[in-house]
Amino acid sequence: MDSIYGFPNYYEIAYSYRNIAAEVDVMEEAIRKYSRIPVHTVLELACGNSPHMLELATRGYQYYGLDLSPTMLEFAQNKADAHQIDVQFYLANFIDFQLEEPMDFIYIMLGSLYVNDTEELLSHFRTVHKALKPGGLYFLDWCVDFSPLDNSQDSWVMRRGGITVTTRYSTRLFNAAQQLYEENILFTIKDHGKQKKLLHTGIRRAIFPQEFVLAATKLNGFELLGWWDDWNWERPLGEGRGEIVRPITVLRRL
Ligand SMILES: C[S@@+](CC[C@H](N)C(=O)[O-])C[C@H]1O[C@@H](n2cnc3c(N)ncnc32)[C@H](O)[C@@H]1O
């Protein structure tokens, strides 16, 4: 079966449930509260189709995106061209990359911090540390596994322009000692009468909260400013026992 990342137009519909302007408001509030430097340049890691790019450009930021998938990057570049905005993309691996100049702000969305093992996790923080100016923020959406590695599933349906995409997301424990789980994302698409299925499947390593703190702060020169549930500054994690929905984490480079 083809990959979901080979068809960015369907990917974009599947994940269009987000309120992009409201999310950029939260990122700007993080900058106002916590950044020690003015922010002009922003880099999205695992940018894919770059959902926040147009909103950020409209607000005056210089957008950069980095991803492993040429197809996703081409889609994002076409979107930028259609809106005549000047952006730059890097075809690179966020585990280890190099920029000409460090950025003012770096972010990563939707739990896209895919690592296979501890060495990749450490290498990621080392490389992001080099890519960010001192005093700048690294803003992460999901990426930290606050729940144990239970098998889980979720599904939702999104529609746009005569196309329906049903997404089924599921995880299955693969190796508890190595913190590995299998992740499956299945799109079932109805596009003007035609049916298609796309799949992303892979084994990924869970990143638990305290090892995240260890890797980012003790081993790699960031400070943890906090983490909040559901993109809501009123809901810092650590207070309350309810289910954690979609947490954000804010790090600052020392
Ligand atoms: C869930 S999508 C996120 C896309 C977009 N940022 C968003 O918010 O919808 C994950 C993206 O991560 C990219 N990716 C996965 N592993 C990567 C790596 N090691 N380095 C760079 N990009 C990676 C994939 O190609 C894909 O475009």
The ligand as an ORCA input file, in Angstrom:
! r2SCAN-3c Opt
* xyz 0 1
  C       2.930     13.703     11.096
  S       3.788     14.497      9.752
  C       3.808     16.179     10.315
  C       3.632     17.171      9.178
  C       3.352     18.607      9.610
  N       4.438     19.138     10.416
  C       2.056     18.765     10.373
  O       2.040     19.440     11.404
  O       1.025     18.248      9.916
  C       5.388     13.887     10.034
  C       6.453     14.349      9.027
  O       7.707     13.970      9.584
  C       8.607     13.676      8.522
  N       9.734     12.942      9.146
  C       9.704     11.731      9.758
  N      10.922     11.416     10.239
  C      11.742     12.475      9.934
  C      13.121     12.738     10.171
  N      13.903     11.860     10.821
  N      13.630     13.915      9.732
  C      12.854     14.823      9.079
  N      11.528     14.607      8.814
  C      10.979     13.447      9.232
  C       7.733     12.916      7.534
  O       8.294     12.922      6.236
  C       6.416     13.722      7.643
  O       6.345     14.712      6.651
*
